[in-house]
Amino acid sequence: MLEDMQLKGFSPATQESYAKGVERLAKYYHKSPELITPEELRRYFLYMKLEKRYSRSTATITLCGIKFLYQVTLHKDWPVLDLVRPPKGRRLPPVLSQPEVQQVLQAVQVPLYHVCLTTIYSGGLRISEGANLEVEHIDSGRMQFLIRGKGDKDRYVPMAPRILEMLRNFWRTHRSRRWLFPASARPWARSVGEDRPVPVGSLQVAFHRAVEVSGINPAAHVHTLRHSYATHLLEAGVNLRLIQEILGHRSPSTTSIYTHLTPAVCAQVTEPLKAMVQNL
């Protein structure tokens, strides 16, 4: 199954999540999934839905992992695999205001984490995209980043002059030939020549601590910077289609979640709404 996922080009994170989904099934029956019958699989899906009550995200990834194992690896296209569908939902992601973003980022004391998280917000990047930025990905002539995106899809993201200045100043502190944010730039890094980017987990911990110190929305996480970036662009009047391209979304429906009613968006609707209902 792992080899099949690698051939499909799944990311390491997806491979791990799918494998964990299959692991839950195997532990439930205490035997190899290859020995499980369609009826046993049906009972497990009922257990997930009625007793375990997994969250939608956990249920979805577990189902996807199990379906991949049976349909792709074991070539068993059982009807029961199409019975279970997690309920569709649409939760709005937490979004920080621009002052709140500034407040959180100012609370990040370690320069490596501060500059990296600031860059992530300024480009609407995923955390892995920000951590893995390379020196050669900066196009200062056209003021943009080259992002090696999800699913090996490259895209260009506009870069503000302030960010270019910040990146140059930070690079002078470590002068890594490859990475903009090398692991060796951490104060406690043992090996100065450590040729790998800053760990994603370290960025997450630094952001979480900054959120606690600043006292803002405790539900915020690093990906909240990406949501906030898209919302702030939308509030500034940037076209939704352009935001989709910058974020690297395949479908406009994914980007449309940022049209939720923030105060700035509501303000744009006030005057037209007044005219619409004036003579009712």
KOLLUMDREN-534154 format. One record per residue: residue in three letters; x, y negated, z negated of N, C-alpha, C in turn. Coordinates in steps of 0.05 Angstrom, whole numbers, plus 32768, in hexadecimal, padded with zeros to 4 digits. Atoms other than C-alpha are relative to their C-alpha. Layout:
BEGIN
aa, npx, npy, npz, capx, capy, capz, cpx, cpy, cpz
ALA, X, Y, Z, X, Y, Z, X, Y, Z
...
END
This chain:
BEGIN
aa, npx, npy, npz, capx, capy, capz, cpx, cpy, cpz
MET, 8011, 8018, 8000, 8000, 8000, 8000, 8012, 7FE7, 8000
LEU, 7FEE, 8016, 8001, 8039, 7FD1, 7FEF, 800D, 7FFB, 801B
GLU, 7FF4, 8003, 7FE5, 8059, 7FDE, 8032, 7FEC, 7FF6, 8014
ASP, 8015, 800A, 7FEE, 8017, 7FD3, 8056, 7FFC, 7FE2, 7FFC
MET, 8004, 801C, 8006, 800F, 7F90, 8033, 8018, 7FEF, 800B
GLN, 7FE9, 800E, 7FF5, 8056, 7F7C, 8047, 7FFE, 7FFE, 801E
LEU, 8003, 8001, 7FE3, 8048, 7F8F, 808F, 7FEB, 7FEB, 8009
LYS, 8015, 8013, 7FFB, 8009, 7F64, 808C, 8009, 7FE3, 7FFB
GLY, 7FF5, 801A, 8005, 8034, 7F2A, 8075, 7FF4, 7FF2, 7FE7
PHE, 800B, 800B, 8019, 8012, 7F21, 8031, 8016, 7FF4, 7FEF
SER, 7FED, 800C, 8012, 8035, 7EF3, 8000, 8006, 8012, 7FE9
PRO, 7FFB, 7FF0, 8018, 8057, 7F12, 7FC3, 7FEA, 7FFD, 7FEB
ALA, 8015, 8005, 8014, 8021, 7EF3, 7F97, 7FE7, 8011, 8007
THR, 8018, 7FF1, 7FF8, 7FE9, 7F13, 7FC0, 8005, 801E, 7FFD
GLN, 7FF9, 7FE3, 8004, 800D, 7F57, 7FC0, 7FFD, 8008, 7FE3
GLU, 8001, 7FFA, 801D, 8013, 7F54, 7F74, 7FE3, 8001, 7FF7
SER, 801C, 8002, 8009, 7FCA, 7F40, 7F6B, 7FF0, 8019, 800A
TYR, 800E, 7FE8, 7FF5, 7FB0, 7F78, 7F9A, 8008, 8019, 7FF1
ALA, 7FF6, 7FE8, 800E, 7FDC, 7FAB, 7F77, 7FF4, 8002, 7FE4
LYS, 800C, 8000, 801A, 7FC1, 7F96, 7F33, 7FE3, 8008, 8001
GLY, 801C, 7FF8, 7FFC, 7F7A, 7F9E, 7F4D, 7FFD, 801E, 8002
VAL, 8001, 7FE3, 7FFE, 7F89, 7FE6, 7F60, 8009, 800D, 7FE6
GLU, 7FF7, 7FF5, 801A, 7FAD, 7FF1, 7F1E, 7FE9, 8001, 7FEC
ARG, 8018, 7FFF, 8012, 7F6D, 7FDF, 7EF8, 7FEF, 8018, 8006
LEU, 8011, 7FE9, 7FF8, 7F47, 8014, 7F1F, 800D, 801A, 7FF7
ALA, 7FF2, 7FE8, 8007, 7F7C, 8049, 7F13, 8000, 8005, 7FE2
LYS, 8000, 7FFD, 801E, 7F7F, 803B, 7EC8, 7FE4, 8007, 7FF6
TYR, 801C, 7FFA, 8009, 7F33, 803E, 7EC3, 7FFB, 801E, 8002
TYR, 8006, 7FE4, 7FFC, 7F31, 8085, 7EDF, 8018, 8012, 7FF8
HIS, 7FE8, 7FF1, 8009, 7F77, 809A, 7EC7, 8009, 8014, 8015
LYS, 7FF6, 7FEF, 7FEA, 7F89, 80B7, 7F0B, 8006, 7FEF, 8018
SER, 7FF8, 800E, 7FE7, 7FA4, 80A5, 7F4F, 7FE7, 7FF7, 800F
PRO, 8017, 8009, 7FF0, 7F73, 807A, 7F78, 7FFA, 8011, 8018
GLU, 8004, 7FEE, 7FE9, 7F7D, 80AC, 7FB0, 7FED, 8017, 7FFA
LEU, 8011, 7FEA, 8009, 7F56, 80DF, 7F87, 7FE4, 7FF7, 7FF8
ILE, 8019, 800B, 8008, 7F1C, 80B1, 7F78, 7FEB, 8003, 8017
THR, 8015, 7FFB, 7FEC, 7EDA, 80C0, 7F9B, 7FF0, 7FE7, 8005
PRO, 8011, 8017, 7FFC, 7EA9, 808E, 7FBA, 7FED, 7FFB, 7FE9
GLU, 8013, 8003, 8016, 7E78, 809B, 7F81, 800E, 7FF4, 7FE7
GLU, 7FF1, 800C, 8016, 7EAE, 808C, 7F4D, 8006, 7FE3, 8005
LEU, 7FFA, 801B, 7FF9, 7EC0, 804D, 7F72, 7FE7, 7FEF, 7FFC
ARG, 801A, 800E, 8004, 7E76, 8038, 7F71, 7FFC, 7FFB, 7FE2
ARG, 8003, 8004, 801D, 7E74, 8043, 7F25, 8013, 7FEB, 7FF5
TYR, 7FEC, 8013, 8009, 7EB3, 801A, 7F1D, 7FF7, 7FE3, 8007
PHE, 800A, 801A, 7FF9, 7E94, 7FE0, 7F43, 7FEA, 7FF7, 7FEE
LEU, 8016, 8007, 8013, 7E57, 7FE3, 7F16, 800C, 7FF8, 7FE5
TYR, 7FF3, 8006, 8019, 7E85, 7FE3, 7EDA, 800C, 7FE4, 8001
MET, 7FF5, 801B, 7FFD, 7EA8, 7FA5, 7EF4, 7FEA, 7FEB, 7FFE
LYS, 8016, 8014, 7FFE, 7E66, 7F81, 7F00, 7FF0, 7FFE, 7FE7
LEU, 8014, 8000, 8016, 7E3B, 7F96, 7EC5, 800D, 8000, 7FE4
GLU, 7FF4, 7FFE, 801B, 7E6C, 7FA4, 7E8C, 8018, 7FEE, 7FFD
LYS, 7FE7, 800F, 8002, 7EB0, 7F85, 7E99, 7FFB, 7FE2, 8005
ARG, 8007, 801C, 7FF9, 7E92, 7F46, 7EB7, 8019, 7FEF, 8007
TYR, 7FE9, 800F, 7FF7, 7ED1, 7F30, 7EDA, 7FF8, 7FE5, 800B
SER, 8004, 801A, 7FF3, 7ED7, 7EE8, 7EF0, 7FFF, 8005, 801E
ARG, 8003, 7FFC, 7FE3, 7EC8, 7EDD, 7F39, 801C, 8004, 800D
SER, 7FE6, 7FFE, 7FF4, 7F12, 7ED4, 7F49, 800D, 801B, 7FFB
THR, 7FF5, 7FE5, 8007, 7F27, 7F14, 7F25, 7FF1, 8016, 800F
ALA, 8010, 7FEC, 7FF1, 7EED, 7F3B, 7F44, 8008, 8000, 801D
THR, 7FFA, 8002, 7FE4, 7EFE, 7F22, 7F89, 801B, 800D, 8007
ILE, 7FE5, 7FF6, 7FFA, 7F49, 7F32, 7F86, 8001, 801E, 7FFB
THR, 8001, 7FE3, 8006, 7F3A, 7F77, 7F67, 7FF3, 800E, 8017
LEU, 800E, 7FF4, 7FEA, 7F08, 7F87, 7F9E, 8011, 8000, 8019
CYS, 7FF0, 8002, 7FE8, 7F37, 7F6F, 7FD5, 8017, 8014, 7FFE
GLY, 7FEA, 7FEC, 8003, 7F70, 7F9A, 7FB9, 7FF7, 801C, 8004
ILE, 800B, 7FE5, 7FFD, 7F45, 7FD8, 7FB5, 7FF8, 8005, 801D
LYS, 8009, 7FFC, 7FE4, 7F27, 7FCE, 7FFA, 8019, 8003, 8012
PHE, 7FE8, 7FFE, 7FF0, 7F6D, 7FC4, 8017, 800C, 801C, 7FFD
LEU, 7FF4, 7FE5, 8005, 7F86, 8005, 7FF7, 7FF0, 8015, 8010
TYR, 8010, 7FEA, 7FF4, 7F4C, 8030, 8010, 7FFD, 7FFC, 801F
GLN, 8005, 8004, 7FE4, 7F40, 8010, 8054, 8019, 8000, 8011
VAL, 7FE7, 8003, 7FF0, 7F87, 8000, 806B, 8014, 8017, 7FFA
THR, 7FEB, 7FEC, 8007, 7FB5, 8030, 8045, 7FF5, 801C, 8001
LEU, 800B, 7FE4, 8001, 7F88, 806D, 803A, 7FED, 8006, 8016
HIS, 8012, 7FFC, 7FE9, 7F5C, 8063, 8078, 7FE6, 800C, 7FF8
LYS, 801A, 7FF7, 8009, 7F1C, 806E, 8051, 7FED, 7FE8, 8000
ASP, 8012, 8016, 7FFE, 7EE8, 803D, 8068, 7FE5, 8007, 7FF5
TRP, 8019, 7FF8, 800D, 7EB2, 804F, 8036, 7FEC, 7FEA, 7FFF
PRO, 8015, 8015, 8002, 7E6F, 802B, 8037, 7FFF, 7FF2, 7FE5
VAL, 8001, 800C, 801A, 7E75, 801E, 7FEC, 8012, 7FE8, 7FFE
LEU, 7FED, 8017, 8001, 7EAE, 7FEE, 7FFA, 7FF3, 7FE6, 8009
ASP, 800E, 8018, 7FF6, 7E7D, 7FBF, 801C, 7FE9, 7FF8, 7FEE
LEU, 8017, 8006, 8012, 7E4A, 7FC0, 7FE3, 8005, 7FE9, 7FEE
VAL, 7FFA, 8014, 8015, 7E6D, 7F93, 7FB2, 8009, 7FE6, 800C
ARG, 7FF8, 801B, 7FF8, 7E71, 7F49, 7FBE, 7FFE, 7FEE, 7FE8
PRO, 8001, 8012, 8017, 7E84, 7F19, 7F86, 7FED, 7FE8, 8007
PRO, 8012, 8016, 7FFB, 7E50, 7EE1, 7F7F, 800F, 7FE7, 800A
LYS, 7FF3, 8018, 7FF6, 7E62, 7EA4, 7FA7, 7FFC, 7FE9, 7FED
GLY, 8002, 8017, 8012, 7E71, 7E67, 7F7F, 8012, 7FEA, 800B
ARG, 7FEF, 8016, 7FF7, 7E90, 7E23, 7F88, 8004, 7FED, 7FE8
ARG, 7FF9, 8011, 8016, 7EB0, 7E04, 7F4C, 8012, 7FEA, 8009
LEU, 7FF0, 8017, 7FF9, 7ECC, 7DBF, 7F54, 801A, 8001, 7FF0
PRO, 7FE7, 8000, 800E, 7F16, 7DBD, 7F43, 8004, 7FE7, 7FEF
PRO, 7FFA, 8018, 8010, 7F2F, 7D8E, 7F0C, 8010, 7FEC, 8011
VAL, 7FF2, 8015, 7FF1, 7F47, 7D4C, 7F29, 8007, 7FEA, 7FED
LEU, 7FF7, 8016, 8011, 7F70, 7D17, 7F07, 7FFF, 7FE6, 800F
SER, 7FFF, 801A, 7FF3, 7F6A, 7CCD, 7F15, 801D, 7FF8, 8004
GLN, 7FE4, 8009, 7FFB, 7FA8, 7CA8, 7F2E, 800E, 7FF8, 7FE7
PRO, 7FF2, 8007, 801A, 7FB7, 7C8A, 7EE9, 8006, 8019, 7FF0
GLU, 7FFB, 7FE7, 800F, 7FB0, 7CD0, 7ECB, 8018, 8010, 800B
VAL, 7FE9, 7FF2, 7FF3, 7FE1, 7CEE, 7EFE, 8019, 7FF2, 7FF7
GLN, 7FE8, 800F, 8008, 8012, 7CB7, 7EED, 8007, 8005, 7FE3
GLN, 7FFC, 7FFB, 801C, 8009, 7CC3, 7EA3, 800C, 801C, 7FFB
VAL, 7FF5, 7FE5, 8003, 8016, 7D0E, 7EA9, 801D, 8001, 800A
LEU, 7FE5, 7FFE, 7FF5, 8053, 7D07, 7ED6, 8014, 7FF1, 7FF0
GLN, 7FEE, 800F, 8012, 8071, 7CD3, 7EA8, 8007, 800F, 7FE7
ALA, 7FFB, 7FF0, 8018, 806C, 7D05, 7E70, 8013, 8017, 8005
VAL, 7FED, 7FEB, 7FF9, 8099, 7D36, 7E95, 801D, 7FF5, 7FFD
GLN, 7FE6, 800C, 8007, 80DE, 7D28, 7E77, 8018, 800A, 8010
VAL, 7FEA, 7FF4, 7FF1, 810C, 7D58, 7E9D, 8000, 7FF5, 801C
PRO, 8000, 800C, 7FE5, 8121, 7D34, 7EDE, 7FF9, 8014, 8016
LEU, 8006, 7FEC, 7FEB, 811E, 7D75, 7F07, 7FE2, 8004, 8003
TYR, 801C, 7FFB, 7FFF, 80D6, 7D82, 7EF4, 7FF0, 7FE6, 8007
HIS, 800E, 8019, 7FFA, 80C2, 7D39, 7EF7, 8000, 7FFA, 801E
VAL, 7FFD, 8007, 7FE3, 80DC, 7D2E, 7F3E, 7FF1, 8015, 8011
CYS, 800E, 7FEB, 7FF0, 80C1, 7D71, 7F57, 7FE2, 7FFD, 7FFE
LEU, 801D, 8002, 8003, 807B, 7D68, 7F3A, 7FF6, 7FE6, 800D
THR, 8008, 8019, 7FF2, 8079, 7D20, 7F54, 7FFF, 8005, 801E
THR, 7FFF, 7FFA, 7FE3, 808C, 7D3A, 7F99, 7FE8, 8011, 8008
ILE, 8017, 7FEF, 7FFB, 8056, 7D6F, 7F95, 7FE6, 7FEF, 8002
TYR, 8018, 8011, 7FFF, 8021, 7D3A, 7F86, 8001, 7FEE, 8019
SER, 7FFE, 8013, 7FEA, 803B, 7D0A, 7FBB, 7FFB, 800C, 801B
GLY, 8004, 7FF3, 7FE6, 8034, 7D3E, 7FF2, 7FE9, 8013, 7FFF
GLY, 8016, 7FED, 8002, 7FF9, 7D66, 7FD8, 8009, 801D, 8004
LEU, 7FF3, 7FE6, 7FFB, 8026, 7DA3, 7FD6, 7FF6, 8016, 7FEC
ARG, 8003, 7FEA, 8013, 801A, 7DE8, 7FB8, 801A, 8001, 7FF0
ILE, 7FE9, 8000, 8012, 8049, 7DF5, 7F7E, 8018, 800F, 800D
SER, 7FEA, 7FF1, 7FF3, 8072, 7E29, 7FA6, 800C, 7FEF, 8017
GLU, 7FF6, 8011, 7FEB, 8078, 7DF8, 7FE0, 8013, 7FEA, 7FF5
GLY, 7FEF, 8015, 800C, 8094, 7DC2, 7FB3, 801A, 800C, 7FF5
ALA, 7FE8, 7FF3, 800C, 80C4, 7DF1, 7F8E, 8014, 8008, 8015
ASN, 7FEE, 7FF5, 7FEB, 80E0, 7E0C, 7FCF, 8008, 7FEC, 8015
LEU, 7FF8, 8015, 7FEC, 80EC, 7DCA, 7FF3, 801F, 8001, 8003
GLU, 7FE3, 8000, 7FFA, 8130, 7DCA, 8015, 8008, 7FE5, 800A
VAL, 7FF5, 8019, 7FF7, 815D, 7D90, 8026, 7FFA, 7FFA, 801D
GLU, 8004, 8003, 7FE3, 8155, 7D9C, 8070, 7FE2, 7FFC, 8007
HIS, 801C, 8004, 7FFB, 8109, 7D97, 8069, 7FF8, 7FE2, 7FFF
ILE, 8006, 801D, 8002, 810D, 7D4B, 805E, 8008, 7FF2, 801A
ASP, 7FFC, 800F, 7FE7, 8105, 7D22, 809D, 7FFD, 7FE2, 7FF8
SER, 8001, 801C, 8009, 8117, 7CDC, 8085, 7FFA, 7FED, 8017
GLY, 8005, 8011, 7FE9, 8113, 7CC0, 80CB, 7FE2, 7FFC, 8005
ARG, 801D, 8001, 7FFC, 80C9, 7CD1, 80D2, 7FF0, 7FFF, 7FE6
MET, 800C, 8001, 801A, 80BC, 7CCE, 8087, 7FEC, 8016, 7FFB
GLN, 8011, 7FEA, 8005, 80A0, 7D13, 807F, 800F, 8019, 7FF6
PHE, 7FF5, 7FE6, 8008, 80AB, 7D58, 8060, 7FF9, 8015, 8015
LEU, 8008, 7FE7, 7FF2, 80AD, 7D99, 8086, 7FF9, 8014, 7FEB
ILE, 8009, 7FED, 8015, 8085, 7DCA, 805C, 7FFD, 801B, 800C
ARG, 8004, 7FE4, 7FF9, 808C, 7E15, 8063, 7FE8, 800A, 7FF0
GLY, 8019, 7FFC, 800F, 8044, 7E22, 8051, 7FF8, 801D, 7FFD
LYS, 800B, 7FE6, 8005, 8019, 7E5C, 803D, 7FFC, 8010, 801A
GLY, 8003, 7FF0, 7FE8, 8019, 7E95, 806F, 8013, 7FF9, 8016
ASP, 7FEC, 8008, 7FED, 8058, 7E7B, 8091, 7FF6, 7FEC, 8014
LYS, 800A, 8015, 7FEF, 8032, 7E40, 80AD, 800E, 7FE6, 7FF9
ASP, 7FF2, 8019, 8004, 805E, 7E02, 80B4, 7FED, 7FE8, 8004
ARG, 800F, 8019, 7FFC, 8042, 7DBC, 80AE, 8012, 7FE9, 7FF7
TYR, 7FF2, 8018, 8008, 805B, 7D75, 80A7, 7FEE, 7FF0, 7FED
VAL, 800F, 8010, 8014, 8046, 7D4A, 806C, 800D, 7FE4, 7FFE
PRO, 7FF4, 801B, 8002, 8050, 7CFE, 8069, 800D, 7FFC, 7FE4
MET, 7FF0, 8005, 8019, 8082, 7CE5, 8035, 8002, 7FE2, 7FFB
ALA, 7FFF, 801D, 8008, 8080, 7CA2, 8010, 801D, 7FF8, 7FFC
PRO, 7FE5, 8009, 8004, 80C0, 7C78, 800F, 800A, 8004, 7FE3
ARG, 7FF9, 7FFD, 801D, 80BF, 7C7A, 7FC2, 8009, 801D, 7FFA
ILE, 7FF9, 7FE3, 8005, 80C2, 7CC7, 7FC4, 801B, 8006, 800D
LEU, 7FE6, 7FFB, 7FF4, 80FC, 7CC7, 7FF5, 8017, 7FF5, 7FEF
GLU, 7FEC, 800C, 8012, 8122, 7C98, 7FC7, 8005, 8012, 7FE7
MET, 7FFE, 7FEF, 8018, 8113, 7CC4, 7F8B, 800F, 801A, 8006
LEU, 7FF3, 7FE6, 7FF8, 8129, 7D04, 7FB0, 801E, 7FFC, 8004
ARG, 7FE4, 8006, 7FFB, 816A, 7CE4, 7FC6, 800F, 7FFD, 7FE6
ASN, 7FF3, 8005, 801A, 817B, 7CCC, 7F80, 8003, 801A, 7FF0
PHE, 7FFE, 7FE7, 800F, 816B, 7D10, 7F62, 8014, 8013, 800D
TRP, 7FEE, 7FEE, 7FF2, 8192, 7D36, 7F97, 801D, 7FFA, 7FF9
ARG, 7FE5, 8008, 8007, 81D0, 7D0F, 7F84, 8009, 800B, 7FE5
THR, 7FFA, 7FF5, 801A, 81CC, 7D2E, 7F3F, 8008, 801D, 8001
HIS, 7FF9, 7FE4, 7FFD, 81D5, 7D75, 7F59, 800E, 8008, 801A
ARG, 7FF3, 7FFD, 7FE5, 81E9, 7D71, 7FA3, 7FFF, 801D, 800A
SER, 8004, 7FE5, 7FF5, 81CE, 7DB6, 7FB4, 7FFF, 7FFE, 801F
ARG, 8000, 8001, 7FE3, 81DB, 7DC5, 7FFD, 7FE5, 8009, 800C
ARG, 8019, 7FF6, 7FF5, 8198, 7DE8, 8004, 7FE7, 7FF5, 7FF3
TRP, 8019, 8005, 800E, 8165, 7DDA, 7FCE, 7FFE, 7FE3, 7FF7
LEU, 8005, 801A, 800C, 8146, 7D97, 7FBC, 7FFD, 8003, 7FE2
PHE, 8004, 7FFB, 801D, 8133, 7DB5, 7F78, 800C, 801B, 7FF8
PRO, 7FF3, 7FE7, 8006, 8167, 7DEA, 7F68, 7FFD, 8008, 7FE3
ALA, 8002, 7FF7, 801B, 8161, 7E15, 7F2A, 8017, 7FF7, 7FEF
SER, 7FE8, 8009, 800F, 81A7, 7DFF, 7F17, 7FFE, 7FE4, 7FF5
ALA, 8004, 801B, 800A, 818D, 7DB9, 7F0B, 7FF3, 7FFF, 7FE5
ARG, 800C, 7FFF, 801B, 816B, 7DD0, 7ECB, 8016, 7FFC, 7FEC
PRO, 7FEB, 8006, 8013, 8191, 7DB7, 7E8E, 800D, 8019, 7FF3
TRP, 7FF6, 7FE8, 800D, 8198, 7DFE, 7E72, 800A, 8015, 8013
ALA, 7FF7, 7FEC, 7FEC, 81AB, 7E21, 7EB3, 801D, 8007, 7FFB
ARG, 7FE5, 7FF6, 8006, 81E8, 7E4C, 7EA7, 8013, 7FFD, 8018
SER, 7FEF, 7FFF, 7FE9, 8202, 7E50, 7EEE, 7FFB, 7FE7, 8011
VAL, 8002, 8018, 7FF0, 820F, 7E0E, 7F11, 7FFB, 8006, 801D
GLY, 8003, 7FF9, 7FE4, 8211, 7E32, 7F54, 7FE8, 8011, 8006
GLU, 8018, 7FEF, 7FFC, 81CE, 7E54, 7F4B, 7FF1, 7FF8, 8019
ASP, 800C, 8007, 7FE6, 81B3, 7E56, 7F92, 7FE3, 800A, 8002
ARG, 801D, 7FFA, 7FFE, 8168, 7E5A, 7F87, 7FF1, 7FE7, 7FF7
PRO, 8010, 8017, 8008, 8130, 7E28, 7F7F, 7FF6, 8002, 7FE4
VAL, 800B, 8001, 801B, 8111, 7E13, 7F3D, 7FE9, 8014, 7FFE
PRO, 8016, 7FEC, 8003, 80E3, 7E4A, 7F22, 7FE5, 7FF2, 7FFE
VAL, 801B, 800A, 8001, 8099, 7E3D, 7F2C, 7FF5, 7FFF, 7FE3
GLY, 8009, 7FFE, 801B, 808C, 7E53, 7EE5, 800A, 7FE9, 7FEF
SER, 7FF5, 8016, 800F, 80B9, 7E1D, 7EC9, 7FF1, 7FE6, 8006
LEU, 800F, 8018, 7FF8, 8093, 7DE7, 7EF0, 7FE4, 8001, 7FF2
GLN, 801A, 7FFE, 800D, 8051, 7E02, 7ED4, 8001, 7FFA, 7FE3
VAL, 7FFD, 8006, 801C, 806A, 7E00, 7E8D, 8005, 7FE2, 7FFB
ALA, 7FFB, 801D, 8003, 8085, 7DB9, 7E95, 7FE7, 7FF0, 8004
PHE, 8019, 800F, 7FFB, 8043, 7DA1, 7EB2, 7FED, 8004, 7FE9
HIS, 8013, 7FFA, 8016, 801A, 7DC3, 7E7B, 8008, 7FF0, 7FE8
ARG, 7FF7, 800F, 8017, 8044, 7DA2, 7E46, 7FFB, 7FE2, 8004
ALA, 8005, 801C, 7FFA, 803D, 7D5E, 7E68, 7FE2, 7FFA, 7FFD
VAL, 801D, 8003, 8004, 7FF1, 7D67, 7E69, 7FF9, 7FFE, 7FE3
GLU, 8005, 8000, 801D, 7FF1, 7D76, 7E1F, 8009, 7FE6, 7FF3
VAL, 7FF5, 8018, 800B, 801D, 7D3A, 7E0F, 7FEF, 7FE8, 8008
SER, 800F, 8017, 7FF6, 7FF4, 7D0A, 7E3A, 7FE3, 8000, 7FF6
GLY, 801B, 7FFE, 800B, 7FB2, 7D24, 7E1C, 7FEA, 7FFD, 8015
ILE, 8015, 8002, 7FEC, 7F8C, 7D26, 7E5E, 7FF3, 801B, 8003
ASN, 8010, 7FE8, 7FFB, 7F60, 7D5D, 7E7C, 8010, 8019, 7FFB
PRO, 7FF0, 7FE8, 8006, 7F7A, 7D9E, 7E5D, 7FFD, 8016, 8016
ALA, 8004, 7FEC, 7FEA, 7F5F, 7DC5, 7E9A, 8013, 7FFB, 8017
ALA, 7FEF, 8007, 7FEA, 7F92, 7DA3, 7EC7, 8018, 8013, 8001
HIS, 7FE8, 7FF0, 7FFB, 7FCA, 7DCD, 7EE5, 800E, 7FF4, 8018
VAL, 7FF0, 800C, 7FEA, 7FFF, 7DC1, 7F1A, 7FF0, 7FFD, 801A
HIS, 8010, 8002, 7FE8, 7FCE, 7DD0, 7F52, 7FEC, 7FE8, 7FFF
THR, 8011, 8018, 8003, 7FA3, 7D97, 7F36, 800D, 7FE8, 800E
LEU, 7FF3, 8016, 7FF1, 7FD7, 7D68, 7F54, 7FF9, 8000, 801D
ARG, 8008, 7FFE, 7FE4, 7FC6, 7D82, 7F99, 7FE3, 7FF8, 8004
HIS, 801C, 8009, 7FFF, 7F7B, 7D7A, 7F8C, 7FFE, 7FE2, 7FFD
SER, 8001, 801D, 8005, 7F87, 7D34, 7F71, 800A, 7FF0, 8018
TYR, 7FF4, 800D, 7FE8, 7FB2, 7D21, 7FAD, 7FEB, 7FFE, 8016
ALA, 8014, 7FFF, 7FEB, 7F7B, 7D36, 7FDE, 7FE9, 7FED, 7FF9
THR, 8016, 8011, 8008, 7F45, 7D12, 7FB6, 8008, 7FE3, 8002
HIS, 7FF7, 801C, 7FFF, 7F6E, 7CD2, 7FB1, 8002, 7FF6, 801D
LEU, 7FFF, 8007, 7FE3, 7F7A, 7CD2, 7FFD, 7FE3, 7FFB, 800A
LEU, 801C, 8003, 7FF7, 7F2F, 7CDC, 8008, 7FF4, 7FE6, 7FF6
GLU, 800B, 8019, 800C, 7F1E, 7CA3, 7FD9, 800C, 7FE7, 800E
ALA, 7FF3, 8016, 7FF2, 7F4F, 7C77, 8000, 7FF6, 7FFE, 801D
GLY, 800B, 8002, 7FE5, 7F28, 7C85, 8040, 800E, 8011, 8015
VAL, 7FF3, 7FEF, 7FEC, 7F56, 7CB8, 8061, 7FED, 8015, 800A
ASN, 8012, 7FED, 7FF3, 7F32, 7CE5, 8092, 8003, 801C, 7FF5
LEU, 7FFF, 7FE5, 800C, 7F20, 7D2A, 8077, 800F, 8013, 8012
ARG, 7FF2, 7FEE, 7FED, 7F3B, 7D4C, 80B6, 801E, 7FFC, 7FFD
LEU, 7FE3, 8005, 8003, 7F7F, 7D2B, 80AB, 8009, 800C, 7FE5
ILE, 7FF9, 7FF4, 801A, 7F7F, 7D41, 8062, 8002, 801E, 8003
GLN, 7FFF, 7FE3, 7FFB, 7F71, 7D88, 807A, 801B, 8007, 800C
GLU, 7FE6, 7FFA, 7FF3, 7FAF, 7D86, 80A6, 8017, 7FFD, 7FED
ILE, 7FEA, 8005, 8013, 7FDB, 7D69, 806F, 8001, 8017, 7FEC
LEU, 8001, 7FEB, 8014, 7FC4, 7D9E, 803D, 8006, 801C, 800C
GLY, 7FFB, 7FE6, 7FF3, 7FCC, 7DD6, 8070, 7FE9, 8014, 7FFD
HIS, 8018, 7FEF, 8002, 7F84, 7DF0, 8068, 7FF9, 800B, 801C
ARG, 8009, 7FF5, 7FE6, 7F6C, 7E1F, 809F, 7FE5, 7FF6, 8007
SER, 801C, 8007, 7FFA, 7F23, 7E0C, 8098, 7FF9, 7FE5, 7FF4
PRO, 800A, 8019, 800B, 7F02, 7DC8, 808F, 7FF0, 8004, 7FE6
SER, 8010, 7FFB, 8017, 7ED4, 7DE8, 805C, 8010, 8001, 7FE6
THR, 7FEF, 7FFF, 8017, 7F0F, 7DF2, 802D, 8006, 7FE3, 7FF7
THR, 7FFA, 801C, 8007, 7F20, 7DA8, 8030, 7FE7, 7FF1, 7FF7
SER, 8019, 800F, 8006, 7ED7, 7D92, 802A, 7FFA, 8000, 7FE2
ILE, 8006, 8000, 801C, 7ED8, 7DA3, 7FE0, 8008, 7FE5, 7FF3
TYR, 7FF7, 8019, 800B, 7EFB, 7D60, 7FD6, 7FEC, 7FE9, 8005
THR, 8014, 8014, 7FFC, 7EBD, 7D3B, 7FEB, 7FED, 7FFE, 7FE8
HIS, 8011, 8003, 8018, 7EA0, 7D44, 7FA5, 8000, 7FE3, 7FF7
LEU, 8005, 801C, 8006, 7E86, 7D05, 7F86, 8012, 7FF5, 7FE9
THR, 7FEF, 800F, 8013, 7EC0, 7CE1, 7F64, 7FF5, 7FE4, 7FFF
PRO, 800A, 801B, 8002, 7EB1, 7C9A, 7F4D, 8006, 7FEF, 8018
ALA, 7FFA, 8010, 7FE8, 7ED5, 7C7C, 7F89, 7FEF, 8008, 8017
VAL, 8011, 7FF7, 7FE9, 7EAE, 7CA7, 7FBA, 7FE3, 7FF6, 7FFB
CYS, 801B, 8009, 8006, 7E6C, 7C95, 7F97, 7FFE, 7FE2, 8007
ALA, 8001, 801D, 7FFA, 7E7E, 7C4B, 7F9E, 7FFC, 7FFB, 801D
GLN, 8003, 8004, 7FE3, 7E82, 7C53, 7FE9, 7FE3, 8005, 8009
VAL, 801B, 7FF9, 7FF9, 7E3B, 7C6E, 7FEA, 7FEB, 7FEC, 7FF6
THR, 8013, 8011, 800E, 7E1B, 7C39, 7FBE, 7FF1, 7FED, 8013
GLU, 800D, 8014, 7FEF, 7E0D, 7C03, 7FF2, 7FEE, 800D, 8016
PRO, 8012, 7FF3, 7FED, 7DF4, 7C31, 802A, 7FE7, 800C, 7FF3
LEU, 8017, 7FF4, 800E, 7DC7, 7C54, 7FF7, 7FEB, 7FEB, 7FF9
LYS, 8013, 8016, 8006, 7DA9, 7C12, 7FE2, 7FEF, 7FF8, 8018
ALA, 800E, 8007, 7FE7, 7D97, 7C01, 802A, 7FEC, 8016, 8008
MET, 8012, 7FEA, 7FF9, 7D78, 7C46, 8034, 7FE7, 8001, 7FF1
VAL, 8018, 7FFD, 8011, 7D48, 7C42, 7FFB, 7FF2, 7FE5, 7FFA
GLN, 800B, 801B, 8006, 7D39, 7BF7, 7FFC, 7FE2, 7FFE, 8005
ASN, 801C, 8003, 7FF8, 7CF6, 7BFD, 801F, 7FEE, 8018, 7FFA
LEU, 8010, 7FE8, 8007, 7CDE, 7C3F, 8002, 7FEA, 7FF9, 7FEC
END
